[in-house]
Structure formats: structure tokens, C-alpha cells
Amino acid sequence: MKKSGLIGAFAVLLAAGLLLSGCSATPTTPVADAHSDSVALQNDLQYGTARGQKLLLNACLPKGKKSPIAAMILIHGGGFDSGTKDFGGMTALCSELADGGIAAFSVDYRLAPKFAYPAQVNDVTDALEWLRDPAQVAQFGIDPERIGLFGSSAGAIIAASIGTNGTGSLTSGDRVAAVVAMSPAVDLTENGLLLGDPSKTAVASILQYLGCSNFTDCPNSREASPLYSVDKTDPPFYIAISKKELVPVEQGEAMALALKAVGVPVTLDVKPGKRHALELLDETTRASIRQFLIDNLVNSSSRTD
């Protein structure tokens, strides 16, 4: 891991105290444009093309920070059939991360039902590889060894999929240094239906993502399930989920157990109530994620495979 710039970025995070911190005790999403004075925004950058469709992202960059700096790719939710890089709290979260010293990139990906798995995973992987190209590393001042993923709901499934399927090194290929997954479903097979009591909405979204009408005859379901790809080379995970939300808490618990079984650091943050995805970002959760990113992204060393 490159050491230059680490101390400066770490000091910024501690001094500012703003990374993922809220203005009150119970915000559900970051406040839009709260930190724009310290953040440079670059919107609608094209990172690729798929089936004739331009793939775009928004960049939120810390102003006046020494490079190389850590980076996060933000993956929106929306049930796989809606949402964009500008979706809800993702825009504000992008700015907020940059205000805390981490470059953030909120990405678009192709949507269902027109596009099914693995289109979404492939698109975000392309964004990761685009960011690691020397031209983008130099342009944004990022450290290619310190790129993480933040996924919300549907985006959490994509983030967990890339996190558990990464190959190559942290400077090339699609490995990442850390994953934050807000309300992830990780077992998309027929067996996954036995984990808790999944809502009809969640089941319908997963089937649409898989391009299947049912789980019994769905060849992609196991391959698309992050739970079955876990191994000891996976990055540290932070999983947040509610006890009675859209995604059964048992999904998050199963992922945490699988990661622990192979020695991968994992934080399972189970909340009371029904809050889902970005709704989980209250003051306590954001402080926990802040510390997770400091420990595993900002102030970390590369893990050996």
C-alpha cells in the first residue's frame, strides 16, 4: 500500500469529524449539498458504453487534499428497475464522503427488466476498472489500492457480488479494499426464500434482476448470490440491516457468518424496526461506517491473497 497521503487524509477525517456524520441524531439521509464549499463536483462523466448505452458517473472530489487518496464507488438502489446516480441520498452522500477526504463516485448501471444479471455487476465492475486506469488515477488523485464500494439495497447486492468475486490485485482487475452493504440480499436461490420471510416486493425485484419467473428454474440464481462466492481473499465488509425490513435480517446474518468462517473481517450492524438501506444512516450508523472506512480503507495496508 502506498503510504504517501495517508497521514494527511487520516488527519482530515479526524479533524473535520464530518465523514458520514449527521446534523442531528436521527437523519435518514445526508443533507444535500451540505459540504459543497470543500468539494469539487464533476457530473455526467462517461466511464463506458454497454449495448449502445452510455454509462455515466458523478465524481465528488475533496478540494486541496494531497494525493493519493482513498475512493468509494456508490451504487444506488431502486429495485434494479429504477434509480440513477443522482438517486436520493446518494448525491449528498457522494459530497459528504468527499468532504471527509475520500473521493466518491456515484455510478449509473443498466436497469431491469431490459437488462438482467450480470449486466449490473458488469457495469459497476467497468466503472471500477475505469477508475484504476492510470489516466483516471492521475486525474482524480486516487490510490488504486484503496477503492471501496458502498451499495444501497439493490446496489448492496451488486457491491457484495463484486466484493466476493474479485480477481487480480488491488491495482488491477476487480478486487476492492472494502465493502459497505446497506440491506443486502445475498442468497438469491430457492434456498434463500427460507431465510426469514422475504416480502413480495423483494422477491419480485430479485426475480426481475435474475431475469427469471421463479427460483426453481433460474440458472443464474446461485452465481448471482454473493453468499456462495465468499472466500478468504474477500475484503472487509460492513453490513447494515433492520430486524423487520424489506430484506430479511437472516440474509445479512448468513453473509456475516460466511465471512467470519473464512476469516474475513465483518461488521454486522442490526437495527431495530423496519428502516431499509439509506434509511439506516442515522448518527450511530454513520459513525460506525466512518470508523470502518478509517480502519479498512483510509488507514489500511493491502491484504495478501
N, C-alpha and C positions, 0 to 999 in steps of 0.2 A: 504494500500500500504506500502511495506517495505521502510523505509527511508534510511537505510544504503546504501552507494554507490551513492546516488542521487547527493549529492553536488559535489562529485568528477567527476562524469560523466558530469554534467552540466558545471563545470569549464573547462573540456577538450574541450567541444564543443565550448565554447565561446573563449577560449584562442587560440585553433587551427584555428578556423574560416574556417574549410575546409569541414565540412559536407555538401555534395551536392553543394559545391562551384566550379566554373569552373576556368580554366586557362585564359579564355578570355571572352568577353562579349557575344559571340554567339555560344558556343559549343552546339551541339545537343545531345551528349552523353558524359559521363565521360571519362577521359583518362585512358586507360587500364594500370594496374599496377602502377598507379601514386603514390600510398601510401604504397607499399609493405613493406617498411622498418618498418612500425609501425603496420603491420597486419600479423597475423598468418593464413595461409590458410590450410584448410583440405578439400580435394576434394573427391568426389565419396563416400560419407558416405551413407549407406543404412538406410532409415527410414521406409521402409515397403516393402510388396510384394502384388501385385494385379494380379489375373489371371495368376500366374506364372511369372510375370514381376517384376524384381527388381526396386524399386523406390529409386532414389538417390538424394542427395543434396550436394552442396558445402557450407562450412562454412567459413566465414571471421570474425576473432575474433580480437578485439583490444589487443595489447600487453601491459602488465603491468598495466591494469586497475583494480581498486577494484571492486569486485563483491558484490551484484548482479547488472547486467547492463541490460538495455533495449535491445530488439531484434526486428528485422524485417525479415519477410519471403518475399522473392522476387519471383514473379510469372511472367514468361516470356510470351510474345505474340507470334504470328505466325499463327493466323487464326485457332487455335485449331488443325491444322493438321501438324504443323512443329514447329521448335524451341526446344531448350533444356535449361537446367540450365546454360549452357555456352553461351547462345544466346546473341550476340551483346553486347550492353551496360550493360547487367545485371551483367556480370563478373566484370566489372570495378565499377559499382555501389555498388556491394557487398563489394569490397575492400574500396571504398570511405566512405561508411557508417561506416565500422569498424574503419577506420582512425579517424572518428569523435567521436568514443566512443560507437557506437551501434553495437552489434553483428548482423551479417546479414547472411541469409541462402537462397541461390538460389536453387529452387527446380525443379525437373522434375515432370511431370504428364503424364498420358496416353493420347494419341492423337487420334483424329478422322481421318478417318471415322471408324476405327476398334472399337474405344470406343467412345460412345456418353454420353451426360449428364445422370446421375450425376457423372460419373467416375472421371472427372477432379476435381470437387468440393470435392468429397470423398478423392481423393489422397492428396490434399493440406490440408484438414482437418486432415488426418492421420499424415501429417508432423507436424502440429501444436500440436496435442496430443502427438506425439513422443518427441517434444521439451519440453513439460511440464512434461514428466516422470522425477521423481527425479534423475535418473541416468544421463540424459542429462542436467538437470538444474545444477547439480554439475559439470559435465564435462566442460560445456561451461561458467559457472558462470553467468547465465542469471536469470532475475527475471520473473517468470511465469506470474505475473500480468501485465507485461509491454511488451507484444508481439504484434506487429502490422503487417499489410500486405501492401505490395507495389505491385500493379498489373499494367501491361502494356498491353493495347489493349485486346486481349483475356484474358490475365491474370487479367486485371482490372475487367472483368465480374466475374471471379472466386473470386477475392478479395471482390467485392461488395456482392456477393452471401453469402459468409461465414460471412461477416460483418453484414448482415441483418438477418441471420438465426441462429446466435449463441445461444447456450443454456448453462445452467450451470453457472459457475462463471469464473472469470479471472484466476483462478488457476487450474481449471479442465473443461473438456468439450471443446467447440469450440468457446467460446467468445474471441474477441480480443479487444485491447485497442485503436486502431486507424487504419484507412484505407486510403491509398493513391491510387487513381484510375486515371490512365492516359488514357484518351479516352475511357471511359466505355460505352457500350450499356447496358441499364438497363431494357428496356421493349422489351422482345423478342416475344411478342404476335403479332397477326394480327394488333391490335391497334397501336403497336409500329411503324408500317410502315407509320403511319400518322404523326409521329414526324419528321418533316423535309423531306429531300429527300435522304433516305439511298442509298448508292451505291450498285451496283450489287455484288461487291466483298464482302461487309459487309453482305448483305443478304445471299449470298451463304455460308459464313463462319458460320453464326448463324444457318442456317438450318442444316449444317453438324454437328455442335455441338449438336443440339437437336435430331439428328437422324431422321429428317423429310424431306419430299419432298416439303411441302408447310406449310404455317402457319395456314391455315383453319382447317386442320386435324392434329393437333400436340398437343397431350395431355400434354406434358411436358412444353409447352411454358410459361405458367403462373407461374408454380412452379419454373422454371429456371430464372425468371425475378426478379432481386433484388428489382425493384420498388414496387412490390406488397407484399414484406415482411418487409417493413420499419415499425419500431415501436420505441417507446420512449427509449427502452433499448439499441438501437444500439450505436456503438462507434462513436466518431467524424470522419468526412470524409473530405478529401481534394480531390477535383475533378478538373482535368485539361483537357481542350478540346479546339480545334480550331473552329472558326466560319464556316469554309468551308472544313473540313477534311473528312476522310473516314466515321467516325461516326457522324451523325447529332448532332449539338450543342444542339438541343432540347432534346436529350436524357440526357445529363448532366444537363440541366436546370430542367427537370422533376424530376430527382433524388434530386437535391438541394431543390426544393420546397417541396417534400415529407418529407425530413429530417427536414427541418425548421418547417413544420406544426406540427410535434410531439415533437419539442424542442431539436432535436439533433444538436449539433454544426456542421456546414458545411462551408467549403470554396469552392466557385465555381470560378475557375480561367479560364476565357475565353480569348483565344488568337486570334489575327487576323491571317488570312491566312489559310494554309492547313496542317500545321505540325501535325503529328499524334504520339501519345504515347511517346516513349522516345525522339522523335524529339522535344518535348516540353520543354526539360530540358535545357533551356538557363539560363543565370546567374540569372535573376529575378525570374524565376520559382523555381530554386533550392534554392534560398534564402528564398522564401516563404515556401517551403516544410521544409527547415531546421527549421524555426520558428514554423511551425505546429508540428513537431516532438518534439521540445523542450517543447512546451506548453502541448501537449497531450500524450506524451509517456515518454520522459526523465524526465520531471519535473511535473508529474501529480499524482493525487490521484485516487484510484479506484472509479468508479461511482457506486452508489447504484442502484439495479434493481428496 
